[in-house]
């Protein structure tokens, strides 16, 4: 996986990968990552967090793309 510059995005993708390796199913890993994102961004609505986390997981894990994604409000970090 290519280096991901944004901290939130990198944290979510890394957490998802690690949770899946430990045996959690897709839904459990996804829900955990959505919670992780919302801890860092409590202002985000649940639906927004789910959409962004889903995009990141699909982009980096399922499709293996290395290009940029939409990111989040802290996209300049990292």
TIFI-725228 format. One record per residue: residue in one letter; chain; x, y, z of N, C-alpha, C in turn. Coordinates in steps of 0.2 Angstrom, whole numbers, plus 2048, in hexadecimal, padded with zeros to 3 digits. Example, Ala and Ser with C-alpha at 12.3 -4.5 7.8 and 13.67 -1.06 7.14 Angstrom:
BEGIN
+---------+--------+--------+---------+------+---------+----------+-------+--------+---------+------+
! residuo ! cadena ! n.east ! n.north ! n.up ! ca.east ! ca.north ! ca.up ! c.east ! c.north ! c.up !
+---------+--------+--------+---------+------+---------+----------+-------+--------+---------+------+
!       A !      A !    842 !     7E4 !  827 !     83E !      7EA !   827 !    842 !     7F0 !  827 !
!       S !      A !    840 !     7F5 !  823 !     844 !      7FB !   824 !    840 !     800 !  827 !
+---------+--------+--------+---------+------+---------+----------+-------+--------+---------+------+
This chain:
BEGIN
+---------+--------+--------+---------+------+---------+----------+-------+--------+---------+------+
! residuo ! cadena ! n.east ! n.north ! n.up ! ca.east ! ca.north ! ca.up ! c.east ! c.north ! c.up !
+---------+--------+--------+---------+------+---------+----------+-------+--------+---------+------+
!       X !      A !    804 !     7FA !  800 !     800 !      800 !   800 !    804 !     806 !  800 !
!       X !      A !    803 !     80B !  7FC !     807 !      811 !   7FB !    806 !     815 !  802 !
!       X !      A !    80B !     81A !  803 !     80A !      81E !   809 !    804 !     822 !  808 !
!       X !      A !    800 !     823 !  80D !     7FA !      827 !   80E !    7FC !     82D !  812 !
!       X !      A !    7FC !     833 !  80F !     7FE !      839 !   812 !    7F9 !     83C !  818 !
!       X !      A !    7F3 !     83B !  817 !     7EE !      83D !   81C !    7EE !     839 !  822 !
!       X !      A !    7EF !     83C !  828 !     7EF !      837 !   82E !    7E8 !     833 !  82F !
!       X !      A !    7E3 !     837 !  82F !     7DC !      833 !   830 !    7DB !     82D !  82B !
!       X !      A !    7DD !     82F !  825 !     7DC !      82A !   820 !    7E1 !     824 !  821 !
!       X !      A !    7E7 !     826 !  822 !     7EC !      820 !   824 !    7EA !     81C !  82A !
!       X !      A !    7E8 !     820 !  82F !     7E6 !      81C !   835 !    7E0 !     817 !  834 !
!       X !      A !    7DB !     81A !  830 !     7D5 !      815 !   82E !    7D7 !     80F !  82A !
!       X !      A !    7DB !     811 !  825 !     7DD !      80B !   820 !    7E1 !     806 !  824 !
!       X !      A !    7E6 !     808 !  828 !     7EA !      804 !   82C !    7E6 !     800 !  831 !
!       X !      A !    7E2 !     803 !  835 !     7DE !      800 !   83A !    7D9 !     7FB !  836 !
!       X !      A !    7D6 !     7FC !  831 !     7D2 !      7F7 !   82D !    7D6 !     7F1 !  82B !
!       X !      A !    7DC !     7F2 !  828 !     7E0 !      7ED !   826 !    7E2 !     7E8 !  82C !
!       X !      A !    7E4 !     7EB !  832 !     7E6 !      7E8 !   838 !    7E0 !     7E4 !  83B !
!       X !      A !    7DB !     7E7 !  83B !     7D5 !      7E4 !   83E !    7D3 !     7DE !  83A !
!       X !      A !    7D3 !     7DE !  833 !     7D1 !      7D9 !   82F !    7D6 !     7D3 !  830 !
!       X !      A !    7DD !     7D5 !  831 !     7E2 !      7D0 !   832 !    7E1 !     7CC !  838 !
!       X !      A !    7DE !     7CF !  83D !     7DD !      7CC !   844 !    7D6 !     7C8 !  844 !
!       X !      A !    7D3 !     7C8 !  83E !     7CD !      7C4 !   83D !    7C6 !     7C7 !  83E !
!       X !      A !    7C6 !     7CE !  83F !     7BF !      7D1 !   83F !    7BC !     7D1 !  838 !
!       X !      A !    7B6 !     7D0 !  837 !     7B3 !      7D0 !   831 !    7B3 !     7D7 !  82E !
!       X !      A !    7B1 !     7D8 !  828 !     7B1 !      7DF !   825 !    7AC !     7E4 !  828 !
!       X !      A !    7A6 !     7E2 !  82A !     7A2 !      7E7 !   82D !    7A5 !     7E9 !  834 !
!       X !      A !    7A7 !     7E4 !  838 !     7AA !      7E6 !   83F !    7B0 !     7EB !  83E !
!       X !      A !    7B4 !     7E9 !  839 !     7BA !      7EE !   838 !    7B8 !     7F5 !  835 !
!       X !      A !    7B3 !     7F5 !  831 !     7B1 !      7FB !   82E !    7AE !     7FF !  834 !
!       X !      A !    7AA !     7FC !  838 !     7A7 !      800 !   83E !    7AC !     803 !  842 !
!       X !      A !    7B1 !     7FF !  844 !     7B6 !      801 !   848 !    7BA !     807 !  845 !
!       X !      A !    7BB !     807 !  83F !     7BF !      80C !   83B !    7BA !     812 !  83B !
!       X !      A !    7B4 !     812 !  83A !     7AF !      817 !   83A !    7B0 !     81B !  841 !
!       X !      A !    7B0 !     817 !  847 !     7B0 !      819 !   84D !    7B7 !     81D !  84E !
!       X !      A !    7BC !     81A !  84C !     7C3 !      81D !   84C !    7C3 !     824 !  849 !
!       X !      A !    7C0 !     824 !  843 !     7C0 !      82B !   83F !    7BC !     830 !  843 !
!       X !      A !    7B6 !     82E !  846 !     7B2 !      832 !   84A !    7B5 !     834 !  851 !
!       X !      A !    7B9 !     830 !  853 !     7BD !      833 !   859 !    7C1 !     839 !  858 !
!       X !      A !    7C5 !     838 !  852 !     7C9 !      83E !   850 !    7C5 !     844 !  84D !
!       X !      A !    7BF !     842 !  84A !     7BB !      847 !   847 !    7B3 !     847 !  84A !
!       X !      A !    7B3 !     849 !  851 !     7AC !      848 !   854 !    7A7 !     84C !  850 !
!       X !      A !    7A9 !     851 !  84C !     7A4 !      855 !   849 !    7A1 !     852 !  843 !
!       X !      A !    7A4 !     84C !  841 !     7A1 !      849 !   83B !    79B !     845 !  83C !
!       X !      A !    796 !     846 !  838 !     790 !      842 !   839 !    792 !     83A !  837 !
!       X !      A !    78E !     836 !  83A !     78F !      82F !   839 !    78F !     82D !  832 !
!       X !      A !    78A !     82F !  82E !     78A !      82E !   827 !    790 !     830 !  823 !
!       X !      A !    792 !     836 !  825 !     798 !      839 !   822 !    79E !     835 !  823 !
!       X !      A !    79F !     833 !  829 !     7A5 !      82F !   82B !    7A4 !     828 !  828 !
!       X !      A !    79F !     825 !  827 !     79E !      81F !   824 !    7A0 !     81F !  81D !
!       X !      A !    79E !     824 !  819 !     79F !      825 !   812 !    7A6 !     826 !  811 !
!       X !      A !    7AA !     82A !  815 !     7B1 !      82C !   814 !    7B5 !     825 !  816 !
!       X !      A !    7B4 !     822 !  81B !     7B7 !      81C !   81D !    7B6 !     817 !  818 !
!       X !      A !    7B0 !     816 !  815 !     7AF !      811 !   810 !    7B3 !     813 !  80A !
!       X !      A !    7B3 !     819 !  808 !     7B7 !      81B !   802 !    7BE !     819 !  803 !
!       X !      A !    7C1 !     81B !  809 !     7C8 !      819 !   80A !    7CA !     812 !  809 !
!       X !      A !    7C5 !     80E !  80D !     7C6 !      807 !   80D !    7C6 !     804 !  806 !
!       X !      A !    7C1 !     806 !  802 !     7C0 !      804 !   7FB !    7C6 !     806 !  7F7 !
!       X !      A !    7C8 !     80C !  7F7 !     7CD !      80F !   7F3 !    7D4 !     80B !  7F5 !
!       X !      A !    7D6 !     80B !  7FB !     7DC !      808 !   7FD !    7DD !     801 !  7FD !
!       X !      A !    7D8 !     7FE !  800 !     7D8 !      7F7 !   802 !    7D5 !     7F2 !  7FC !
!       X !      A !    7CF !     7F4 !  7FA !     7CB !      7F0 !   7F5 !    7CE !     7F1 !  7EE !
!       X !      A !    7CF !     7F7 !  7EC !     7D1 !      7F9 !   7E5 !    7D9 !     7F9 !  7E5 !
!       X !      A !    7DC !     7FA !  7EA !     7E3 !      7FB !   7EA !    7E6 !     801 !  7E7 !
!       X !      A !    7E1 !     807 !  7E6 !     7E3 !      80D !   7E3 !    7E8 !     811 !  7E8 !
!       X !      A !    7ED !     814 !  7E4 !     7F2 !      818 !   7E8 !    7F0 !     820 !  7E7 !
!       X !      A !    7EC !     822 !  7E3 !     7EA !      829 !   7E2 !    7E7 !     82C !  7E8 !
!       X !      A !    7E6 !     833 !  7E7 !     7E3 !      836 !   7ED !    7DC !     835 !  7ED !
!       X !      A !    7D9 !     836 !  7F4 !     7D2 !      835 !   7F5 !    7CF !     83C !  7F7 !
!       X !      A !    7C9 !     83C !  7F9 !     7C6 !      843 !   7FB !    7C9 !     845 !  801 !
!       X !      A !    7CB !     841 !  806 !     7CE !      843 !   80C !    7C9 !     845 !  811 !
!       X !      A !    7CB !     849 !  816 !     7C7 !      84B !   81B !    7CA !     852 !  81D !
!       X !      A !    7C7 !     856 !  822 !     7C8 !      85D !   823 !    7D0 !     85E !  826 !
!       X !      A !    7D3 !     858 !  828 !     7DA !      859 !   82A !    7DF !     856 !  825 !
!       X !      A !    7DD !     857 !  81F !     7E0 !      854 !   819 !    7E8 !     857 !  819 !
!       X !      A !    7E9 !     85D !  81C !     7EF !      85F !   81B !    7F4 !     85C !  820 !
!       X !      A !    7F2 !     859 !  825 !     7F6 !      856 !   82A !    7FA !     850 !  827 !
!       X !      A !    800 !     84E !  82A !     803 !      848 !   829 !    808 !     848 !  824 !
+---------+--------+--------+---------+------+---------+----------+-------+--------+---------+------+
